[in-house]
Amino acid sequence: MKKLLFLFILFSSFIDANEKYINQSWCSANGGVSEYRTKYGTYVDCLTEEYAVEVEFDYNWKESIGQSLHYAEATNKRPAVLIIKRTKSKKDYLVEFNQTIYKFNLPITIFVINE
């Protein structure tokens, strides 16, 4: 049991580190500030001159909607999501994401980067 827990923690740390690295690289390349603290004490993954960007792996697109809208309100920026498209994804999550944005006329900009 301890070995399984250790592997889960190690795997989770790798995922977080990978997402964090991608966020920092993308944010820096786009002139943004990583981990910007809002007036609510929440953290925007990347704040650029125009956008409050939530960074998520493709399979977490649903969570990114609420976070991006919250960060946009908190910073008076436009909401955006940077989707990290995983090579091992068997499904194109962007189709669902785009359909949801279109159906509800959400003002969210999507950026895509490959893992």
C-alpha positions, 0 to 999 in steps of 0.5 A, a space after each residue: 500500500 505504501 509503495 502504491 501511495 508513493 507512486 501516486 504522489 511521484 506521478 502527481 508531482 510529475 504532472 504538476 511539474 510538467 504543467 508548471 513548466 509548460 505554463 512558465 515557458 508559455 507565459 514568459 514567451 507571451 510577456 506574462 506573469 506566472 502565478 499572479 495573485 488576485 484580490 481574492 487570494 487565488 492565483 492566475 496561471 498566467 496574466 498577460 496584458 490582455 488575458 487572464 489565462 488558466 492552464 490545463 491539460 486537455 482532459 480538464 477543460 471543464 474545470 478551466 471554464 469557471 477558473 478562467 471566468 473567475 480570473 478574468 473578473 478578478 483582474 479585469 482581463 479577458 478570460 483565456 485557457 491554454 490547453 495542453 494537448 496530450 500526445 496520449 489523449 485518445 479523444 479530441 477534447 477541444 471539440 467538446 470545449 469549443 461546442 460548449 463555448 459556442 453554445 453558451 456564447 462564452 467569451 473565452 479565448 482558447 490557446 493550444 499547445 502540444 505536450 
